[in-house]
Structure formats: structure tokens, C-alpha cells
Amino acid sequence: QVQLQESGPGLVKPSQTLSLTCTASGASITTINYYWDWIRQPPGKGLEWLGYITNSGDAYFSPSLKRHASIFRDTSKNQFTLQLSSVTPEDTTVYFCARRAPRDGLDYWGKGTRVTVTS
């Protein structure tokens, strides 16, 4: 059974860099054709796709985040990390990691981690 667990600081100050880590179990993040996504859900809005990292380590981002985002991985820990620089209160929301399967789309999700950006 694939399980994903997000972890992060909970509280971040404006202009700081937010780092969120997703730890995967039951599947390797290097498995061919499986990608690993980050998604968030702003309050009162739908899901917002942020980006993903491929099984080979290439990262792709939503155009709205490209300047501020990076995703990298630690294959020894089976983890991948989202970093958002220069955060603002508008980045306050719940962040999810998920696995992207070649045919089934986002088939496994973490439970989410809440981030609040406040001074």
C-alpha cells in the first residue's frame, strides 16, 4: 500500500522560504513513469496544482509559481521536497503531496499539512 506523509513547519513568516517534505512508503520515487506532485487548496477555492518531480528527478511547475518554486528529492530517504521562496499570506493553505500514475492520474494522496504565513 502506497502511503504519503507531508511534513513542514506549520508557521512561516512573510518573505521566508517554505520547505515541505513528502515521505513516500510502499513505492519508490524512482519508479519509472511515476511522478510526484504537490497540490494545495486555498481557502474557499479549488485544488491548485503546484508542480511535480519525475522519477528521474526533473521538476516542472505551474507558471504562476515558477519563479518562486523548486522541488528536489532525496532518494535515499524516498522523500521529495517543495520549496517556495518569498512566501506571502496568500500562500496560507493546506498542502498535499500525491503520486501521479501513468494511466490513473493522482492515485495516492497524503493527508495534507496546513501552512500559515503570518508575521
C-alpha positions as CSV (number, residue, x, y, z in Angstrom):
1,Q,0.0,0.0,0.0
2,V,1.4,3.4,-1.0
3,Q,1.4,6.0,1.7
4,L,2.5,9.6,1.6
5,Q,3.1,11.8,4.5
6,E,3.7,15.6,4.3
7,S,5.7,17.4,6.9
8,G,6.5,21.0,7.3
9,P,6.9,24.0,9.7
10,G,3.3,24.9,10.2
11,L,4.1,28.6,10.6
12,V,6.2,30.7,8.3
13,K,6.9,34.4,8.3
14,P,6.3,36.5,5.1
15,S,9.3,36.7,2.8
16,Q,10.8,33.5,4.2
17,T,11.2,30.2,2.3
18,L,8.7,27.5,3.0
19,S,10.0,23.9,2.8
20,L,7.6,20.9,2.8
21,T,8.7,17.3,2.6
22,C,6.8,14.3,1.5
23,T,7.9,10.9,2.6
24,A,6.7,8.0,0.5
25,S,6.4,4.4,1.6
26,G,5.2,1.4,-0.3
27,A,6.6,2.7,-3.6
28,S,9.9,4.2,-4.7
29,I,10.0,7.7,-6.1
30,T,12.4,6.5,-8.7
31,T,9.9,4.0,-10.2
32,I,9.8,4.6,-14.0
33,N,6.8,6.6,-15.3
34,Y,5.5,7.6,-11.9
35,Y,5.7,11.3,-10.9
36,W,5.3,13.0,-7.6
37,D,3.2,16.1,-7.2
38,W,2.5,19.0,-4.9
39,I,-1.0,20.5,-4.8
40,R,-2.6,23.0,-2.4
41,Q,-6.1,24.1,-1.7
42,P,-6.5,27.8,-0.9
43,P,-9.4,28.6,1.5
44,G,-12.7,28.6,-0.3
45,K,-11.1,27.6,-3.6
46,G,-10.5,24.5,-5.6
47,L,-7.3,22.5,-5.8
48,E,-4.3,24.3,-7.2
49,W,-1.5,22.2,-8.9
50,L,1.9,23.5,-7.9
51,G,4.3,21.1,-9.7
52,Y,5.9,17.7,-9.8
53,I,9.2,15.9,-9.9
54,T,9.6,13.0,-12.2
55,N,11.1,9.6,-11.5
56,S,14.4,10.8,-13.0
57,G,14.5,14.0,-10.9
58,D,13.3,16.6,-13.4
59,A,10.9,19.2,-11.9
60,Y,8.1,21.1,-13.6
61,F,6.0,23.9,-12.1
62,S,2.8,25.8,-12.5
63,P,3.6,29.0,-14.5
64,S,2.3,31.0,-11.5
65,L,4.9,29.6,-9.2
66,K,7.9,29.0,-11.5
67,R,9.9,32.0,-10.2
68,H,9.5,31.0,-6.6
69,A,9.4,27.2,-6.5
70,S,11.8,24.3,-6.5
71,I,11.3,20.6,-6.0
72,F,14.1,18.3,-5.2
73,R,14.4,14.8,-3.8
74,D,16.4,12.5,-1.5
75,T,16.2,9.1,-3.0
76,S,18.0,7.5,0.0
77,K,15.1,8.6,2.2
78,N,12.4,8.2,-0.5
79,Q,11.4,11.9,0.0
80,F,10.7,14.8,-2.2
81,T,10.6,18.4,-1.0
82,L,8.8,21.6,-2.2
83,Q,10.4,24.9,-1.5
84,L,8.5,28.2,-2.0
85,S,10.6,31.3,-1.6
86,S,9.3,34.8,-0.7
87,V,6.0,33.5,0.7
88,T,3.1,35.8,1.4
89,P,-0.1,35.4,3.5
90,E,-1.7,34.2,0.2
91,D,0.4,31.1,0.5
92,T,-1.5,30.1,3.7
93,T,-3.4,26.9,3.0
94,V,-3.2,23.1,3.1
95,Y,-0.6,21.5,1.0
96,F,-0.8,17.9,-0.3
97,C,1.6,15.6,-2.0
98,A,0.4,12.9,-4.3
99,R,1.6,10.2,-6.7
100,R,0.9,10.6,-10.4
101,A,0.4,7.3,-12.1
102,P,0.8,6.9,-15.9
103,R,-2.8,6.0,-16.5
104,D,-4.7,6.7,-13.3
105,G,-3.5,10.3,-12.6
106,L,-3.2,11.3,-9.0
107,D,-3.9,7.9,-7.4
108,Y,-2.4,8.3,-3.8
109,W,-2.5,11.4,-1.7
110,G,-1.1,12.4,1.6
111,K,-3.5,13.8,4.3
112,G,-2.2,17.3,3.8
113,T,-0.3,19.7,6.0
114,R,-1.5,23.2,7.0
115,V,0.8,26.1,6.5
116,T,0.1,29.6,7.9
117,V,2.1,32.6,6.7
118,T,2.0,35.3,9.3
119,S,4.2,37.8,10.9
